[in-house]
Amino acid sequence: MLARYDLKAARSWKKESLVGRPHSMWRYREMLPLLAGDDPVTLGEGFTPLLHAKRLGLTLGLERLLIKDESLNPTNSFKARGLSAAISRAKALHAETVFLPTAGNAGNAAAAYAAAAGMKCEVFIPKDAKQPFIDECRLYGANVTLVDGLITDAGRLATETAKGRGWYELSTFREAGRAEGKKTMAYELAEQLNWTLPDWIIYPTGGGTGLVGMWKAFAEMEAIGWLAAGQRPKMVSVQTEGCAPIIRAFDSGAETAGTWEGAHTVADGLRVPRAIADFLILRALRESGGAAVAVSDEQMVLDMKAIGSLEGVSAAPEGGAALSAVRALVAAGRIKPHETVVIFNTGGALKYLDVLR
Ligand SMILES: *Cc1c(COP(=O)(O)O)cnc(C)c1O
């Protein structure tokens, strides 16, 4: 499910109106799924720093390597954006109980925003997820069901359990809010780069909500006259060698990705064997002239440490993976030294400290 707006009417919305607005993703409220009179459920998500990683860039021969540091969001990952928007919508529709399957961070964010909204939250999570993800759901008062299997199995059990109970579903792309919340990363990039866009966006991809959302946001900003056409970045999906359905499909020229068997990786957010929006992810990668890169868990953890030790930024393995992909694309000559490259550090290191040992 994707939200659509009256883009013709939205042309009267000027970017100058942003001046003085709160530094959260809700500064783009006109292009978010709230009707007049609805209040967002907010914990201060979004408007994260866009850091010029000079020392890290130097080691790669890149002049403008930027880190969009999403670890500073509530609950420590960019899932906060999507769940802030999704739960705001659920609240506007008077939902009482929300539910979702999760690999970890989405469950934490859903639980936190549900608590802030006064709703009950039912989280279905693989039982081998890292313990901090499970504990943090409970911290926010969610009811946690541990599932023997992966996020796809958790999704099946969640749907079965929810049947007939009137629960509001928050699964990826089953409602419009999560993609809308994550698309604000594109609005922020444009605003923070003074209404230009980078040459490359490097995105650690699970369900692809943010990638699809940002691609949609570029089209919106062009339609309302905030960006000139023809300056969109090349989009890069990063996955791990142990779970790379999108990379496999991209390389084979397929339009959909199917299911990856035996998915394993220490990056919980990338342990997604099947993406419902696979075709939208693949379309965005190809339309942008981008790439799809699989990295090893080993390199990804080394790169978490590189981001930490050279830039002082707390990177999740998924953020490390984005850097690993940059390495591969520089080595292949695809990324040039003068190009502007944005890596998304989608979460912080704290819930994954076990992988450092
Ligand atoms: C969920 C998650 C991802 C993947 O995001 P999608 O938009 O679902 O592809 C990447 N990194 C982290 C830390 C995550 O929690």
The ligand as a Tripos MOL2 file, in Angstrom:
@<TRIPOS>MOLECULE
LIG
   15    15     1     0     0
SMALL
NO_CHARGES

@<TRIPOS>ATOM
      1 C1         14.9570   -2.6370    9.1220 C.3       1 LIG1
      2 C2         16.3660   -2.2730    9.0350 C.ar      1 LIG1
      3 C3         17.0090   -2.1680    7.7850 C.ar      1 LIG1
      4 C4         16.2970   -2.4560    6.4900 C.3       1 LIG1
      5 O1         15.3440   -1.4640    6.2140 O.3       1 LIG1
      6 P1         14.2380   -1.6530    5.0930 P.3       1 LIG1
      7 O2         13.7040   -0.3050    4.8010 O.co2     1 LIG1
      8 O3         13.2250   -2.5880    5.6510 O.co2     1 LIG1
      9 O4         14.9150   -2.2580    3.9100 O.co2     1 LIG1
     10 C5         18.3250   -1.7460    7.7710 C.ar      1 LIG1
     11 N1         18.9990   -1.4660    8.9110 N.ar      1 LIG1
     12 C6         18.4200   -1.5630   10.1260 C.ar      1 LIG1
     13 C7         19.2240   -1.2330   11.3350 C.3       1 LIG1
     14 C8         17.0890   -1.9740   10.2320 C.ar      1 LIG1
     15 O5         16.5180   -2.0560   11.4300 O.3       1 LIG1
@<TRIPOS>BOND
     1     1     2 1
     2     2     3 ar
     3     2    14 ar
     4     3     4 1
     5     3    10 ar
     6     4     5 1
     7     5     6 1
     8     6     7 2
     9     6     8 1
    10     6     9 1
    11    10    11 ar
    12    11    12 ar
    13    12    13 1
    14    12    14 ar
    15    14    15 1
@<TRIPOS>SUBSTRUCTURE
     1 LIG1         1 GROUP 0 **** ****
